[in-house]
Amino acid sequence: MKPTPSESPTVADMAGIGIYFAACVLLPLLGGVALDNVLHTAPVFVLIGLVVGLAAGAAGIWLKVREFTK
């Protein structure tokens, strides 16, 4: 039995978006911290990881919002 499509996003959908965004930001950020520790390059890779994570999270949220507005 298929669930009926709802008109608006559920609480679980919104929580999933939040967890997705947090993972998109934290994973590259932590990778940048690790690379900075290994290569002794102050905040270079942390900032790169932050930018990459924010871009990936924003793109994912944008796609999910587009899905809800169809």
N, CA, C and O atoms as a Tripos MOL2 file, in Angstrom:
@<TRIPOS>MOLECULE
protein
  280   279    70     0     0
PROTEIN
NO_CHARGES

@<TRIPOS>ATOM
      1 N           0.8440   -1.1710    0.0000 N.3       1 MET1
      2 CA          0.0000    0.0000    0.0000 C.3       1 MET1
      3 C           0.8950    1.2410    0.0000 C.2       1 MET1
      4 O           1.7440    1.3990    0.8770 O.2       1 MET1
      5 N           0.7010    2.1130   -0.9800 N.am      2 LYS2
      6 CA          1.4980    3.3260   -1.0870 C.3       2 LYS2
      7 C           0.9050    4.4100   -0.1920 C.2       2 LYS2
      8 O          -0.3140    4.5490   -0.0930 O.2       2 LYS2
      9 N           1.7880    5.1830    0.4630 N.am      3 PRO3
     10 CA          1.2560    6.3000    1.2400 C.3       3 PRO3
     11 C           0.7330    7.3850    0.3120 C.2       3 PRO3
     12 O           1.2680    7.5930   -0.7770 O.2       3 PRO3
     13 N          -0.2990    8.0650    0.7410 N.am      4 THR4
     14 CA         -0.8660    9.1390   -0.0710 C.3       4 THR4
     15 C           0.0440   10.3580    0.0260 C.2       4 THR4
     16 O           0.5490   10.6690    1.1060 O.2       4 THR4
     17 N           0.2550   11.0430   -1.0750 N.am      5 PRO5
     18 CA          1.1140   12.2320   -1.0200 C.3       5 PRO5
     19 C           0.4520   13.3320   -0.2050 C.2       5 PRO5
     20 O          -0.7450   13.5850   -0.3430 O.2       5 PRO5
     21 N           1.2250   13.9720    0.6310 N.am      6 SER6
     22 CA          0.6690   15.0360    1.4690 C.3       6 SER6
     23 C           0.8950   16.3790    0.7940 C.2       6 SER6
     24 O           1.7560   16.5170   -0.0740 O.2       6 SER6
     25 N           0.1310   17.3380    1.1960 N.am      7 GLU7
     26 CA          0.2110   18.6720    0.6230 C.3       7 GLU7
     27 C           1.4400   19.4290    1.1180 C.2       7 GLU7
     28 O           2.0230   20.2190    0.3760 O.2       7 GLU7
     29 N           1.8290   19.1960    2.3460 N.am      8 SER8
     30 CA          2.9640   19.9210    2.9160 C.3       8 SER8
     31 C           3.9710   18.9380    3.4970 C.2       8 SER8
     32 O           3.6340   17.7850    3.7630 O.2       8 SER8
     33 N           5.2050   19.3910    3.6950 N.am      9 PRO9
     34 CA          6.2100   18.4960    4.2630 C.3       9 PRO9
     35 C           5.8860   18.1370    5.7110 C.2       9 PRO9
     36 O           5.3310   18.9410    6.4590 O.2       9 PRO9
     37 N           6.2380   16.9320    6.0810 N.am     10 THR10
     38 CA          5.9960   16.4810    7.4490 C.3      10 THR10
     39 C           7.1570   16.8900    8.3460 C.2      10 THR10
     40 O           8.1690   17.4160    7.8830 O.2      10 THR10
     41 N           6.9920   16.6410    9.6120 N.am     11 VAL11
     42 CA          8.0580   16.9290   10.5760 C.3      11 VAL11
     43 C           9.2840   16.0780   10.2640 C.2      11 VAL11
     44 O          10.4160   16.5420   10.3970 O.2      11 VAL11
     45 N           9.0610   14.8480    9.8550 N.am     12 ALA12
     46 CA         10.1820   13.9690    9.5080 C.3      12 ALA12
     47 C          10.9380   14.4980    8.2880 C.2      12 ALA12
     48 O          12.1630   14.4000    8.2250 O.2      12 ALA12
     49 N          10.2170   15.0520    7.3310 N.am     13 ASP13
     50 CA         10.8750   15.6580    6.1660 C.3      13 ASP13
     51 C          11.7640   16.8260    6.5810 C.2      13 ASP13
     52 O          12.8990   16.9550    6.1220 O.2      13 ASP13
     53 N          11.2370   17.6560    7.4410 N.am     14 MET14
     54 CA         12.0040   18.8200    7.8910 C.3      14 MET14
     55 C          13.2140   18.4020    8.7300 C.2      14 MET14
     56 O          14.2860   18.9940    8.6060 O.2      14 MET14
     57 N          13.0510   17.4010    9.5700 N.am     15 ALA15
     58 CA         14.1750   16.9000   10.3540 C.3      15 ALA15
     59 C          15.2330   16.2940    9.4420 C.2      15 ALA15
     60 O          16.4300   16.4570    9.6770 O.2      15 ALA15
     61 N          14.7950   15.6010    8.4130 N.am     16 GLY16
     62 CA         15.7260   15.0260    7.4520 C.3      16 GLY16
     63 C          16.5260   16.0900    6.7240 C.2      16 GLY16
     64 O          17.7170   15.9080    6.4710 O.2      16 GLY16
     65 N          15.8870   17.1900    6.3880 N.am     17 ILE17
     66 CA         16.5960   18.2980    5.7410 C.3      17 ILE17
     67 C          17.6400   18.8740    6.6840 C.2      17 ILE17
     68 O          18.7560   19.1800    6.2630 O.2      17 ILE17
     69 N          17.2910   19.0230    7.9410 N.am     18 GLY18
     70 CA         18.2390   19.5580    8.9230 C.3      18 GLY18
     71 C          19.4330   18.6430    9.1280 C.2      18 GLY18
     72 O          20.5700   19.1090    9.2020 O.2      18 GLY18
     73 N          19.1830   17.3580    9.2190 N.am     19 ILE19
     74 CA         20.2710   16.3960    9.3950 C.3      19 ILE19
     75 C          21.1470   16.3670    8.1430 C.2      19 ILE19
     76 O          22.3720   16.2980    8.2440 O.2      19 ILE19
     77 N          20.5290   16.4200    6.9750 N.am     20 TYR20
     78 CA         21.2850   16.4470    5.7270 C.3      20 TYR20
     79 C          22.1900   17.6720    5.6720 C.2      20 TYR20
     80 O          23.3620   17.5580    5.3120 O.2      20 TYR20
     81 N          21.6630   18.8370    6.0220 N.am     21 PHE21
     82 CA         22.4570   20.0610    5.9890 C.3      21 PHE21
     83 C          23.6060   19.9970    6.9850 C.2      21 PHE21
     84 O          24.7270   20.3990    6.6710 O.2      21 PHE21
     85 N          23.3330   19.4960    8.1730 N.am     22 ALA22
     86 CA         24.3940   19.3770    9.1790 C.3      22 ALA22
     87 C          25.4970   18.4370    8.7080 C.2      22 ALA22
     88 O          26.6790   18.7290    8.8920 O.2      22 ALA22
     89 N          25.1290   17.3260    8.1110 N.am     23 ALA23
     90 CA         26.1300   16.3830    7.6120 C.3      23 ALA23
     91 C          26.9260   16.9900    6.4600 C.2      23 ALA23
     92 O          28.1380   16.7970    6.3660 O.2      23 ALA23
     93 N          26.2410   17.7190    5.5880 N.am     24 CYS24
     94 CA         26.9300   18.3490    4.4550 C.3      24 CYS24
     95 C          27.9420   19.3860    4.9140 C.2      24 CYS24
     96 O          28.9680   19.5780    4.2610 O.2      24 CYS24
     97 N          27.6750   20.0440    6.0010 N.am     25 VAL25
     98 CA         28.6030   21.0560    6.4960 C.3      25 VAL25
     99 C          29.6930   20.4160    7.3560 C.2      25 VAL25
    100 O          30.8660   20.7650    7.2220 O.2      25 VAL25
    101 N          29.3250   19.4950    8.2260 N.am     26 LEU26
    102 CA         30.2960   18.9480    9.1700 C.3      26 LEU26
    103 C          31.3430   18.0360    8.5400 C.2      26 LEU26
    104 O          32.5150   18.1030    8.9110 O.2      26 LEU26
    105 N          30.9490   17.1930    7.6070 N.am     27 LEU27
    106 CA         31.9090   16.2520    7.0370 C.3      27 LEU27
    107 C          33.0590   16.9490    6.3020 C.2      27 LEU27
    108 O          34.2160   16.6340    6.5840 O.2      27 LEU27
    109 N          32.8030   17.8750    5.3790 N.am     28 PRO28
    110 CA         33.9370   18.5700    4.7570 C.3      28 PRO28
    111 C          34.7060   19.4480    5.7460 C.2      28 PRO28
    112 O          35.9200   19.6140    5.6220 O.2      28 PRO28
    113 N          34.0050   19.9980    6.7140 N.am     29 LEU29
    114 CA         34.6730   20.8340    7.7090 C.3      29 LEU29
    115 C          35.6430   20.0060    8.5460 C.2      29 LEU29
    116 O          36.7780   20.4240    8.7750 O.2      29 LEU29
    117 N          35.2100   18.8520    8.9960 N.am     30 LEU30
    118 CA         36.0970   17.9800    9.7710 C.3      30 LEU30
    119 C          37.2310   17.4350    8.9100 C.2      30 LEU30
    120 O          38.3500   17.2570    9.3910 O.2      30 LEU30
    121 N          36.9420   17.1730    7.6420 N.am     31 GLY31
    122 CA         38.0040   16.7770    6.7280 C.3      31 GLY31
    123 C          39.0360   17.8860    6.5620 C.2      31 GLY31
    124 O          40.2340   17.6150    6.4770 O.2      31 GLY31
    125 N          38.5800   19.1170    6.5170 N.am     32 GLY32
    126 CA         39.4920   20.2560    6.4380 C.3      32 GLY32
    127 C          40.3390   20.4050    7.6840 C.2      32 GLY32
    128 O          41.5210   20.7380    7.5930 O.2      32 GLY32
    129 N          39.7560   20.1650    8.8420 N.am     33 VAL33
    130 CA         40.5250   20.2090   10.0940 C.3      33 VAL33
    131 C          41.6120   19.1420   10.0770 C.2      33 VAL33
    132 O          42.7520   19.4040   10.4600 O.2      33 VAL33
    133 N          41.2580   17.9460    9.6320 N.am     34 ALA34
    134 CA         42.2410   16.8570    9.5810 C.3      34 ALA34
    135 C          43.3640   17.1900    8.6030 C.2      34 ALA34
    136 O          44.5380   16.9940    8.9170 O.2      34 ALA34
    137 N          43.0160   17.6870    7.4330 N.am     35 LEU35
    138 CA         44.0540   18.0530    6.4660 C.3      35 LEU35
    139 C          44.9400   19.1830    6.9800 C.2      35 LEU35
    140 O          46.1530   19.1650    6.7720 O.2      35 LEU35
    141 N          44.3460   20.1570    7.6450 N.am     36 ASP36
    142 CA         45.1440   21.2410    8.2070 C.3      36 ASP36
    143 C          46.0990   20.7370    9.2790 C.2      36 ASP36
    144 O          47.2260   21.2200    9.3820 O.2      36 ASP36
    145 N          45.6600   19.7760   10.0730 N.am     37 ASN37
    146 CA         46.5400   19.2190   11.0970 C.3      37 ASN37
    147 C          47.6960   18.4400   10.4790 C.2      37 ASN37
    148 O          48.8240   18.5100   10.9670 O.2      37 ASN37
    149 N          47.4230   17.7070    9.4210 N.am     38 VAL38
    150 CA         48.4660   16.8960    8.7790 C.3      38 VAL38
    151 C          49.4440   17.7810    8.0110 C.2      38 VAL38
    152 O          50.6570   17.5940    8.1050 O.2      38 VAL38
    153 N          48.9230   18.7360    7.2590 N.am     39 LEU39
    154 CA         49.7650   19.5590    6.3840 C.3      39 LEU39
    155 C          50.2590   20.8500    7.0400 C.2      39 LEU39
    156 O          51.0490   21.5800    6.4420 O.2      39 LEU39
    157 N          49.8050   21.1380    8.2590 N.am     40 HIS40
    158 CA         50.1880   22.3440    9.0110 C.3      40 HIS40
    159 C          49.8910   23.6130    8.2090 C.2      40 HIS40
    160 O          50.7180   24.5210    8.1310 O.2      40 HIS40
    161 N          48.7230   23.6570    7.6300 N.am     41 THR41
    162 CA         48.2650   24.8470    6.9130 C.3      41 THR41
    163 C          47.0840   25.4170    7.6830 C.2      41 THR41
    164 O          45.9680   24.9020    7.6160 O.2      41 THR41
    165 N          47.3500   26.4700    8.3990 N.am     42 ALA42
    166 CA         46.3850   27.0660    9.3310 C.3      42 ALA42
    167 C          44.9130   26.8410    8.9650 C.2      42 ALA42
    168 O          44.4440   25.7100    9.0880 O.2      42 ALA42
    169 N          44.1760   27.8300    8.5320 N.am     43 PRO43
    170 CA         42.7460   27.5800    8.3000 C.3      43 PRO43
    171 C          42.3760   27.3470    6.8410 C.2      43 PRO43
    172 O          41.2030   27.4610    6.4860 O.2      43 PRO43
    173 N          43.3300   27.0270    5.9950 N.am     44 VAL44
    174 CA         43.0540   26.9500    4.5580 C.3      44 VAL44
    175 C          42.0120   25.8790    4.2400 C.2      44 VAL44
    176 O          40.9820   26.1800    3.6370 O.2      44 VAL44
    177 N          42.2690   24.6370    4.6360 N.am     45 PHE45
    178 CA         41.3630   23.5530    4.2810 C.3      45 PHE45
    179 C          40.0710   23.5780    5.1000 C.2      45 PHE45
    180 O          39.0490   23.0510    4.6620 O.2      45 PHE45
    181 N          40.1110   24.1780    6.2670 N.am     46 VAL46
    182 CA         38.8680   24.3440    7.0320 C.3      46 VAL46
    183 C          37.9190   25.2670    6.2730 C.2      46 VAL46
    184 O          36.7250   24.9930    6.1610 O.2      46 VAL46
    185 N          38.4590   26.3480    5.7640 N.am     47 LEU47
    186 CA         37.6180   27.2870    5.0140 C.3      47 LEU47
    187 C          37.1280   26.6780    3.7080 C.2      47 LEU47
    188 O          35.9770   26.8780    3.3210 O.2      47 LEU47
    189 N          37.9940   25.9370    3.0300 N.am     48 ILE48
    190 CA         37.5700   25.2620    1.8020 C.3      48 ILE48
    191 C          36.4620   24.2550    2.1190 C.2      48 ILE48
    192 O          35.4570   24.1890    1.4110 O.2      48 ILE48
    193 N          36.6470   23.4800    3.1740 N.am     49 GLY49
    194 CA         35.6340   22.5120    3.5790 C.3      49 GLY49
    195 C          34.3220   23.1730    3.9550 C.2      49 GLY49
    196 O          33.2480   22.6590    3.6440 O.2      49 GLY49
    197 N          34.4080   24.3070    4.6210 N.am     50 LEU50
    198 CA         33.2040   25.0360    5.0020 C.3      50 LEU50
    199 C          32.4380   25.5160    3.7730 C.2      50 LEU50
    200 O          31.2170   25.3710    3.7040 O.2      50 LEU50
    201 N          33.1460   26.0830    2.8140 N.am     51 VAL51
    202 CA         32.4980   26.5830    1.5950 C.3      51 VAL51
    203 C          31.8720   25.4280    0.8110 C.2      51 VAL51
    204 O          30.7360   25.5290    0.3480 O.2      51 VAL51
    205 N          32.6190   24.3350    0.6670 N.am     52 VAL52
    206 CA         32.0940   23.1710   -0.0530 C.3      52 VAL52
    207 C          30.8610   22.6160    0.6590 C.2      52 VAL52
    208 O          29.8690   22.2870    0.0090 O.2      52 VAL52
    209 N          30.9150   22.5090    1.9830 N.am     53 GLY53
    210 CA         29.7910   21.9860    2.7490 C.3      53 GLY53
    211 C          28.5600   22.8640    2.6630 C.2      53 GLY53
    212 O          27.4440   22.3650    2.5170 O.2      53 GLY53
    213 N          28.7580   24.1700    2.7510 N.am     54 LEU54
    214 CA         27.6190   25.0830    2.6530 C.3      54 LEU54
    215 C          26.9920   25.0350    1.2640 C.2      54 LEU54
    216 O          25.7690   25.0800    1.1270 O.2      54 LEU54
    217 N          27.8350   24.9430    0.2340 N.am     55 ALA55
    218 CA         27.3010   24.8660   -1.1250 C.3      55 ALA55
    219 C          26.5230   23.5660   -1.3320 C.2      55 ALA55
    220 O          25.4410   23.5750   -1.9180 O.2      55 ALA55
    221 N          27.0700   22.4590   -0.8550 N.am     56 ALA56
    222 CA         26.3830   21.1740   -1.0050 C.3      56 ALA56
    223 C          25.0770   21.1560   -0.2090 C.2      56 ALA56
    224 O          24.0590   20.6640   -0.6970 O.2      56 ALA56
    225 N          25.1020   21.6840    0.9990 N.am     57 GLY57
    226 CA         23.8890   21.7340    1.8150 C.3      57 GLY57
    227 C          22.8260   22.6290    1.2030 C.2      57 GLY57
    228 O          21.6450   22.2800    1.2020 O.2      57 GLY57
    229 N          23.2350   23.7800    0.6830 N.am     58 ALA58
    230 CA         22.2720   24.6920    0.0540 C.3      58 ALA58
    231 C          21.6680   24.0650   -1.1920 C.2      58 ALA58
    232 O          20.4690   24.1990   -1.4350 O.2      58 ALA58
    233 N          22.4880   23.3830   -1.9840 N.am     59 ALA59
    234 CA         21.9650   22.7300   -3.1850 C.3      59 ALA59
    235 C          20.9760   21.6220   -2.8160 C.2      59 ALA59
    236 O          19.9360   21.4790   -3.4590 O.2      59 ALA59
    237 N          21.2930   20.8490   -1.7940 N.am     60 GLY60
    238 CA         20.3880   19.7840   -1.3650 C.3      60 GLY60
    239 C          19.0670   20.3130   -0.8410 C.2      60 GLY60
    240 O          18.0070   19.7630   -1.1390 O.2      60 GLY60
    241 N          19.1310   21.3720   -0.0670 N.am     61 ILE61
    242 CA         17.9050   21.9720    0.4550 C.3      61 ILE61
    243 C          17.0840   22.5700   -0.6820 C.2      61 ILE61
    244 O          15.8600   22.4410   -0.6910 O.2      61 ILE61
    245 N          17.7290   23.2130   -1.6250 N.am     62 TRP62
    246 CA         17.0260   23.8010   -2.7600 C.3      62 TRP62
    247 C          16.2970   22.7250   -3.5580 C.2      62 TRP62
    248 O          15.1450   22.9130   -3.9490 O.2      62 TRP62
    249 N          16.9610   21.6040   -3.7980 N.am     63 LEU63
    250 CA         16.3080   20.5160   -4.5330 C.3      63 LEU63
    251 C          15.1280   19.9440   -3.7560 C.2      63 LEU63
    252 O          14.1010   19.6140   -4.3490 O.2      63 LEU63
    253 N          15.2610   19.8230   -2.4510 N.am     64 LYS64
    254 CA         14.1650   19.2740   -1.6380 C.3      64 LYS64
    255 C          12.9860   20.2420   -1.6040 C.2      64 LYS64
    256 O          11.8360   19.8110   -1.6850 O.2      64 LYS64
    257 N          13.2460   21.5110   -1.4890 N.am     65 VAL65
    258 CA         12.1730   22.5110   -1.4850 C.3      65 VAL65
    259 C          11.4550   22.5260   -2.8240 C.2      65 VAL65
    260 O          10.2320   22.6560   -2.8750 O.2      65 VAL65
    261 N          12.2190   22.3930   -3.9200 N.am     66 ARG66
    262 CA         11.5870   22.3050   -5.2480 C.3      66 ARG66
    263 C          10.6750   21.0990   -5.3350 C.2      66 ARG66
    264 O           9.6100   21.1640   -5.9500 O.2      66 ARG66
    265 N          11.0870   19.9900   -4.7200 N.am     67 GLU67
    266 CA         10.2640   18.7860   -4.7150 C.3      67 GLU67
    267 C           8.9530   19.0180   -3.9690 C.2      67 GLU67
    268 O           7.9060   18.5180   -4.3810 O.2      67 GLU67
    269 N           9.0070   19.7750   -2.8710 N.am     68 PHE68
    270 CA          7.8030   20.0320   -2.0810 C.3      68 PHE68
    271 C           6.8650   21.0100   -2.7760 C.2      68 PHE68
    272 O           5.6550   20.9620   -2.5540 O.2      68 PHE68
    273 N           7.3990   21.8950   -3.6090 N.am     69 THR69
    274 CA          6.5480   22.9060   -4.2220 C.3      69 THR69
    275 C           5.9160   22.4520   -5.5270 C.2      69 THR69
    276 O           5.1370   23.1970   -6.1210 O.2      69 THR69
    277 N           6.2330   21.2540   -5.9860 N.am     70 LYS70
    278 CA          5.6170   20.7500   -7.2230 C.3      70 LYS70
    279 C           4.1840   20.3440   -7.0060 C.2      70 LYS70
    280 O           3.5200   19.9000   -7.9430 O.2      70 LYS70
@<TRIPOS>BOND
     1     1     2 1
     2     2     3 1
     3     3     4 2
     4     3     5 am
     5     5     6 1
     6     6     7 1
     7     7     8 2
     8     7     9 am
     9     9    10 1
    10    10    11 1
    11    11    12 2
    12    11    13 am
    13    13    14 1
    14    14    15 1
    15    15    16 2
    16    15    17 am
    17    17    18 1
    18    18    19 1
    19    19    20 2
    20    19    21 am
    21    21    22 1
    22    22    23 1
    23    23    24 2
    24    23    25 am
    25    25    26 1
    26    26    27 1
    27    27    28 2
    28    27    29 am
    29    29    30 1
    30    30    31 1
    31    31    32 2
    32    31    33 am
    33    33    34 1
    34    34    35 1
    35    35    36 2
    36    35    37 am
    37    37    38 1
    38    38    39 1
    39    39    40 2
    40    39    41 am
    41    41    42 1
    42    42    43 1
    43    43    44 2
    44    43    45 am
    45    45    46 1
    46    46    47 1
    47    47    48 2
    48    47    49 am
    49    49    50 1
    50    50    51 1
    51    51    52 2
    52    51    53 am
    53    53    54 1
    54    54    55 1
    55    55    56 2
    56    55    57 am
    57    57    58 1
    58    58    59 1
    59    59    60 2
    60    59    61 am
    61    61    62 1
    62    62    63 1
    63    63    64 2
    64    63    65 am
    65    65    66 1
    66    66    67 1
    67    67    68 2
    68    67    69 am
    69    69    70 1
    70    70    71 1
    71    71    72 2
    72    71    73 am
    73    73    74 1
    74    74    75 1
    75    75    76 2
    76    75    77 am
    77    77    78 1
    78    78    79 1
    79    79    80 2
    80    79    81 am
    81    81    82 1
    82    82    83 1
    83    83    84 2
    84    83    85 am
    85    85    86 1
    86    86    87 1
    87    87    88 2
    88    87    89 am
    89    89    90 1
    90    90    91 1
    91    91    92 2
    92    91    93 am
    93    93    94 1
    94    94    95 1
    95    95    96 2
    96    95    97 am
    97    97    98 1
    98    98    99 1
    99    99   100 2
   100    99   101 am
   101   101   102 1
   102   102   103 1
   103   103   104 2
   104   103   105 am
   105   105   106 1
   106   106   107 1
   107   107   108 2
   108   107   109 am
   109   109   110 1
   110   110   111 1
   111   111   112 2
   112   111   113 am
   113   113   114 1
   114   114   115 1
   115   115   116 2
   116   115   117 am
   117   117   118 1
   118   118   119 1
   119   119   120 2
   120   119   121 am
   121   121   122 1
   122   122   123 1
   123   123   124 2
   124   123   125 am
   125   125   126 1
   126   126   127 1
   127   127   128 2
   128   127   129 am
   129   129   130 1
   130   130   131 1
   131   131   132 2
   132   131   133 am
   133   133   134 1
   134   134   135 1
   135   135   136 2
   136   135   137 am
   137   137   138 1
   138   138   139 1
   139   139   140 2
   140   139   141 am
   141   141   142 1
   142   142   143 1
   143   143   144 2
   144   143   145 am
   145   145   146 1
   146   146   147 1
   147   147   148 2
   148   147   149 am
   149   149   150 1
   150   150   151 1
   151   151   152 2
   152   151   153 am
   153   153   154 1
   154   154   155 1
   155   155   156 2
   156   155   157 am
   157   157   158 1
   158   158   159 1
   159   159   160 2
   160   159   161 am
   161   161   162 1
   162   162   163 1
   163   163   164 2
   164   163   165 am
   165   165   166 1
   166   166   167 1
   167   167   168 2
   168   167   169 am
   169   169   170 1
   170   170   171 1
   171   171   172 2
   172   171   173 am
   173   173   174 1
   174   174   175 1
   175   175   176 2
   176   175   177 am
   177   177   178 1
   178   178   179 1
   179   179   180 2
   180   179   181 am
   181   181   182 1
   182   182   183 1
   183   183   184 2
   184   183   185 am
   185   185   186 1
   186   186   187 1
   187   187   188 2
   188   187   189 am
   189   189   190 1
   190   190   191 1
   191   191   192 2
   192   191   193 am
   193   193   194 1
   194   194   195 1
   195   195   196 2
   196   195   197 am
   197   197   198 1
   198   198   199 1
   199   199   200 2
   200   199   201 am
   201   201   202 1
   202   202   203 1
   203   203   204 2
   204   203   205 am
   205   205   206 1
   206   206   207 1
   207   207   208 2
   208   207   209 am
   209   209   210 1
   210   210   211 1
   211   211   212 2
   212   211   213 am
   213   213   214 1
   214   214   215 1
   215   215   216 2
   216   215   217 am
   217   217   218 1
   218   218   219 1
   219   219   220 2
   220   219   221 am
   221   221   222 1
   222   222   223 1
   223   223   224 2
   224   223   225 am
   225   225   226 1
   226   226   227 1
   227   227   228 2
   228   227   229 am
   229   229   230 1
   230   230   231 1
   231   231   232 2
   232   231   233 am
   233   233   234 1
   234   234   235 1
   235   235   236 2
   236   235   237 am
   237   237   238 1
   238   238   239 1
   239   239   240 2
   240   239   241 am
   241   241   242 1
   242   242   243 1
   243   243   244 2
   244   243   245 am
   245   245   246 1
   246   246   247 1
   247   247   248 2
   248   247   249 am
   249   249   250 1
   250   250   251 1
   251   251   252 2
   252   251   253 am
   253   253   254 1
   254   254   255 1
   255   255   256 2
   256   255   257 am
   257   257   258 1
   258   258   259 1
   259   259   260 2
   260   259   261 am
   261   261   262 1
   262   262   263 1
   263   263   264 2
   264   263   265 am
   265   265   266 1
   266   266   267 1
   267   267   268 2
   268   267   269 am
   269   269   270 1
   270   270   271 1
   271   271   272 2
   272   271   273 am
   273   273   274 1
   274   274   275 1
   275   275   276 2
   276   275   277 am
   277   277   278 1
   278   278   279 1
   279   279   280 2
@<TRIPOS>SUBSTRUCTURE
     1 MET1         2 RESIDUE 1 A MET
     2 LYS2         6 RESIDUE 1 A LYS
     3 PRO3        10 RESIDUE 1 A PRO
     4 THR4        14 RESIDUE 1 A THR
     5 PRO5        18 RESIDUE 1 A PRO
     6 SER6        22 RESIDUE 1 A SER
     7 GLU7        26 RESIDUE 1 A GLU
     8 SER8        30 RESIDUE 1 A SER
     9 PRO9        34 RESIDUE 1 A PRO
    10 THR10       38 RESIDUE 1 A THR
    11 VAL11       42 RESIDUE 1 A VAL
    12 ALA12       46 RESIDUE 1 A ALA
    13 ASP13       50 RESIDUE 1 A ASP
    14 MET14       54 RESIDUE 1 A MET
    15 ALA15       58 RESIDUE 1 A ALA
    16 GLY16       62 RESIDUE 1 A GLY
    17 ILE17       66 RESIDUE 1 A ILE
    18 GLY18       70 RESIDUE 1 A GLY
    19 ILE19       74 RESIDUE 1 A ILE
    20 TYR20       78 RESIDUE 1 A TYR
    21 PHE21       82 RESIDUE 1 A PHE
    22 ALA22       86 RESIDUE 1 A ALA
    23 ALA23       90 RESIDUE 1 A ALA
    24 CYS24       94 RESIDUE 1 A CYS
    25 VAL25       98 RESIDUE 1 A VAL
    26 LEU26      102 RESIDUE 1 A LEU
    27 LEU27      106 RESIDUE 1 A LEU
    28 PRO28      110 RESIDUE 1 A PRO
    29 LEU29      114 RESIDUE 1 A LEU
    30 LEU30      118 RESIDUE 1 A LEU
    31 GLY31      122 RESIDUE 1 A GLY
    32 GLY32      126 RESIDUE 1 A GLY
    33 VAL33      130 RESIDUE 1 A VAL
    34 ALA34      134 RESIDUE 1 A ALA
    35 LEU35      138 RESIDUE 1 A LEU
    36 ASP36      142 RESIDUE 1 A ASP
    37 ASN37      146 RESIDUE 1 A ASN
    38 VAL38      150 RESIDUE 1 A VAL
    39 LEU39      154 RESIDUE 1 A LEU
    40 HIS40      158 RESIDUE 1 A HIS
    41 THR41      162 RESIDUE 1 A THR
    42 ALA42      166 RESIDUE 1 A ALA
    43 PRO43      170 RESIDUE 1 A PRO
    44 VAL44      174 RESIDUE 1 A VAL
    45 PHE45      178 RESIDUE 1 A PHE
    46 VAL46      182 RESIDUE 1 A VAL
    47 LEU47      186 RESIDUE 1 A LEU
    48 ILE48      190 RESIDUE 1 A ILE
    49 GLY49      194 RESIDUE 1 A GLY
    50 LEU50      198 RESIDUE 1 A LEU
    51 VAL51      202 RESIDUE 1 A VAL
    52 VAL52      206 RESIDUE 1 A VAL
    53 GLY53      210 RESIDUE 1 A GLY
    54 LEU54      214 RESIDUE 1 A LEU
    55 ALA55      218 RESIDUE 1 A ALA
    56 ALA56      222 RESIDUE 1 A ALA
    57 GLY57      226 RESIDUE 1 A GLY
    58 ALA58      230 RESIDUE 1 A ALA
    59 ALA59      234 RESIDUE 1 A ALA
    60 GLY60      238 RESIDUE 1 A GLY
    61 ILE61      242 RESIDUE 1 A ILE
    62 TRP62      246 RESIDUE 1 A TRP
    63 LEU63      250 RESIDUE 1 A LEU
    64 LYS64      254 RESIDUE 1 A LYS
    65 VAL65      258 RESIDUE 1 A VAL
    66 ARG66      262 RESIDUE 1 A ARG
    67 GLU67      266 RESIDUE 1 A GLU
    68 PHE68      270 RESIDUE 1 A PHE
    69 THR69      274 RESIDUE 1 A THR
    70 LYS70      278 RESIDUE 1 A LYS
